[in-house]
Structures are given as C-alpha cells and as structure tokens.
Amino acid sequence: MTDFSMKLNEDQLTLQKWVHDFAENVVRPAGEEWDEKEEFPYPIVEQAKEIGLYSWEFMAEAMMNDPTGLSMPIAIEELFWGDAGIGMAIMGSGLAAAGIASSATPEQLMEWVPQCYENADTGKLALGAFCASEPDAGSDVGGYRTSAKYDEKTDEWVLNGTKAWITNGGISDIHVVVAVVDPELGSKGHASFVVPPGTKGLSQGQKYKKHGIRASHTAEVVLDDVRVPGRCLLGGKEKLDERIARVRRGEKGNSQAAMQTFEATRPAVGAQALGVARAAYEYSLEYAKEREAFGRKIIMNQSIAFMLADMATEIEASRLLIYRAAWLGKNKGFKNAEGSMAKLKAARTATWVTERAIQILGGYGYTREYPVERWHRDAKIHDIFEGTEQIQQLVISRAISDLRIE
Ligand SMILES: Cc1cc2nc3c(=O)[nH]c(=O)nc-3n(C[C@H](O)[C@H](O)[C@H](O)COP(=O)(O)OP(=O)(O)OC[C@H]3O[C@@H](n4cnc5c(N)ncnc54)[C@H](O)[C@@H]3O)c2cc1C
C-alpha cells in the first residue's frame, strides 16, 4: 500500500499538464459552440483520440497503473475545467468500459473494452454506452423491467425493454445493458450484456433536451427482441447460474465487494464536478479583481471577497475528499462510504460555487455571453447522475449507522 499524499509525483504532474493543455487549447474554446448546438462534438473527441486521451489504453493506464489512485481524478478535473459537456462526451464511453470491467471475464474485457473507443477493423472512433436506468426506475435499481431471456436452442439471450437517460445511447457501437434475468430476485436477479455493433432490434428513442452538459448525447435506448450470443453475457452463464442459485438458497452475496466497486467510481464523478467548480471560481476571482463599482474593485468589498474565500475553501475541501476516496478505493480501504462523501460534497460545491460565480458577475453572469451561466447549468447534473444527492446520503447514513435507513 502506498502512503496517502496530496503532493503530486512527477508522472501525475505531467499528466495534469498534458490534460490541462488540451482542455485550455481545444476543449474550453469549443464549449460554447457545442452547448448551443446540443450535438455530440465528434471533431473534438477525434482530437482527443489523436492525442491518446480518448482511448482504452489511457483509461487502463490511469485506472490500473497508478498505485495512489489519483491519476483519474487529476485528469478528469482538468478536462471538466475545460468544459463539462465536452468532457462528458470524451469520458462517456468510460461508463461502458467500467460496466464491462466490473463483471467481465478477462477474455470479454479484452474483446469489448477496446471496441468502446475504436472500431477494430477500421481504426475509426467508436463509442460505448452503459444502459442501466429506465423511465420508471433510476435510483430504484430493483425496479428495472428490461428482461433477458435465454434461448437454449440457439444459445442466445433475447433482450426487451426501454432504457432512459443513456449517455451516448443509440449512437454507440457498444451498448452494455443491465437486464433482469430472474424477476423474483429484485436487484439480485440482474445481469449485464454487451450488445455488439449493428445488432438488430436496438434503436435510439427520444434524445433529451437538457439543462446542461448539452454537448453530451443523452437518449432513450429501445430494445425490441434484441438477440445476442451467449458469450455476450458478462461473466458467463455458469457464474450467473451459480450466483442465482446462491441467492435463491438465501446465502449472502458479496455485497461488500459490490459496495467497494461503486464507491471506487465515485471520486471520478466528484472530480468532474470539481473541474466545473474550479473553472467558475477562477473566472469570478479574475472578474472581481477587474470590475469596478462605487469607485473601487468589487473584490475590495468583504461580501465579494468572503464569497470567494468560501468558494476556494469548499473547492479545496472537495479535492481533499476526492483524493482521499480515490486512494482508499485503490487500496481497498473504504469504511464509511468515503467515495459517496466525496461525490456528494463535490457535486454540492459545484452547484453552489457556479451559482455564486453568477452572483459575482451580476447581470453579465446571467447572460450567455459569459461562461458562468453555462457552467452553472453543467454543474447541476452532478447532484443527479451516478447516484443522486439523496442516494449518496442514504449510502453514507447506512455506512455510519450500520442500520437499514430508508
Ligand atoms: C444527463 C444524464 C445522463 C445520464 N447518463 C446515464 C447513463 O449513461 N446510464 C444510466 O444508466 N443512467 C444515466 N442517467 C440516469 C441517472 O443515473 C438517473 O437519472 C439517476 O439515477 C436518478 O434516477 P431518476 O432520474 O429515475 O430519479 P428518481 O430515482 O425518480 O429520483 C427522483 C428524486 O427522488 C429522490 N429519491 C429517490 N429514491 C429516494 C430514496 N430512497 N430516498 C430519498 N430520496 C430518494 C432522488 O434523490 C431524486 O431527488 C443519466 C441521467 C442524466 C440526467
């Protein structure tokens, strides 16, 4: 186990600068345009692919080869400092990759994860989508209805249902679908499937018109008698049958391991929020030093300066929680849902800091001529996806109390 340190090592500083330069020179200048267009920013993601930032090798390197666990949050903070909508377009395929990695066999991992980033034959850009949420069940995962039925004759699984709010949904090459294989077992009766490129029966439903992160594509995914080969069941049939039998016998599943997996992904989402918060804080600090009212710079009023002091403090506190949670995740050290704490804190900080930034810019801050209005819209998603604010509170309250809080 490595020691926890906030002091970044040489590799981490190099990574931070590399992503920051891309965010500053490519992502930030494109943010407004793609927010207005509300379209997936293919040319920018192509550029991220050219430099290797959009690639499974980068994800693997950042996630697996850094014993401190800090590389991913460091990279994500910089990218989302550039722009959260484009940041999400670049990072969205990672949700599918993580969904595969969490339950795949090593062979499945090597087959499907690279295809979330690049077409194996043409080398062209590819996308991945992780399809869990449904129109009637987001937080309540036990309420999923999408079904997966096994056809023994053909060794195929048949998927039917509708998935909602899916990042890259319908425009992806690889869709990872969570489906119900045993309806009597609630969330313990789920399994994950890869739907390979070009599979018949999968289509995009409505594309959502969103409040923020509008460069990121979010849509329904409709599964109508989608047939996938048996090898697309992540983890394999034998393991699934064993798990279902264990649950049916009333034996405890490996919920501790599942908890660690969820907790481990949350610092990265917190880092997204942190990047947005930092962008808005830096912008409003500079503005407050320039803007004059009543014959003095507005920062010379304590009410503005103290607001900025609080913004800086909340940002630093968020980063501390994120780094600590990332390190604990890497070192299997979670005790009290520290991943959820980091995500909860950073998301709230981003929503609050970006709102304060609008306040500091006054009327200008409320217009689309200045980026803080967009950053405020972008920040809010972090209170909602990857576990809402209330779901994080639920996870934390259960962890600290050891009680089944409802
Ligand atoms: C832009 C965007 C991108 C997304 N990308 C993906 C994706 O790629 N893949 C995917 O699978 N999903 C994705 N989602 C879905 C997202 O994860 C869900 O929206 C989220 O989990 C909340 O579910 P819900 O919208 O059904 O809200 P609900 O679960 O209906 O919650 C509504 C409100 O009730 C509260 N609530 C619910 N249950 C409880 C409880 N037990 N205690 C206290 N409060 C509670 C919630 O906190 C919330 O405030 C995305 C969503 C958005 C908006």
The ligand as a Gaussian input file, in Angstrom:
#p B3LYP/6-31G(d) Opt

LIG

0 1
 C      -27.594000      13.744000     -18.309000
 C      -27.830000      12.398000     -17.739000
 C      -27.014000      11.341000     -18.102000
 C      -27.255000      10.066000     -17.583000
 N      -26.484000       9.011000     -18.016000
 C      -26.833000       7.749000     -17.642000
 C      -26.172000       6.624000     -18.221000
 O      -25.250000       6.767000     -19.048000
 N      -26.580000       5.382000     -17.873000
 C      -27.584000       5.183000     -16.973000
 O      -27.893000       4.038000     -16.704000
 N      -28.231000       6.227000     -16.412000
 C      -27.881000       7.506000     -16.732000
 N      -28.541000       8.575000     -16.189000
 C      -29.643000       8.336000     -15.253000
 C      -29.337000       8.775000     -13.838000
 O      -28.412000       7.907000     -13.257000
 C      -30.687000       8.847000     -13.096000
 O      -31.379000       9.968000     -13.596000
 C      -30.490000       8.950000     -11.604000
 O      -30.002000       7.741000     -11.107000
 C      -31.785000       9.304000     -10.881000
 O      -32.823000       8.478000     -11.264000
 P      -34.242000       9.103000     -11.676000
 O      -33.964000      10.165000     -12.671000
 O      -35.143000       7.994000     -12.038000
 O      -34.762000       9.809000     -10.363000
 P      -35.588000       9.116000      -9.179000
 O      -34.894000       7.887000      -8.747000
 O      -37.010000       9.018000      -9.580000
 O      -35.442000      10.203000      -8.054000
 C      -36.228000      11.389000      -8.024000
 C      -35.927000      12.123000      -6.719000
 O      -36.279000      11.282000      -5.608000
 C      -35.143000      11.085000      -4.781000
 N      -35.186000       9.714000      -4.244000
 C      -35.381000       8.546000      -4.921000
 N      -35.323000       7.500000      -4.083000
 C      -35.051000       8.001000      -2.851000
 C      -34.860000       7.420000      -1.558000
 N      -34.902000       6.101000      -1.366000
 N      -34.597000       8.243000      -0.518000
 C      -34.565000       9.588000      -0.701000
 N      -34.722000      10.193000      -1.891000
 C      -34.973000       9.409000      -2.950000
 C      -33.940000      11.305000      -5.683000
 O      -32.780000      11.652000      -4.945000
 C      -34.435000      12.439000      -6.562000
 O      -34.277000      13.655000      -5.904000
 C      -28.306000       9.865000     -16.652000
 C      -29.103000      10.939000     -16.272000
 C      -28.899000      12.184000     -16.807000
 C      -29.804000      13.312000     -16.408000

